[in-house]
């Protein structure tokens, strides 16, 4: 099962690319007003595409759901921001 999660995650942008996407969206959509968040994938999330945790400042994205619908990644990240 872990190999399946890794294969699905490989189809999504890598961690550094997620942080760059966050920075780009923050600048273009929010005028860089959103505080810094660590963006990471969570392979166990299956009921929601994303969630935000304020302490520590983390946005988690669902590997199973976003692997099935990669076009939703940017909108999911924007929603969590």
Buried (B, 14 or more C-beta within 10 A) or exposed (E): EEEEBEEBBEEBBEEEEBBEBBBEBBEEEEEEEBEEBBBEBBBEBEEEBBBEEEEEEBBBBBBBBBBEEEEBBEEBBBEBB
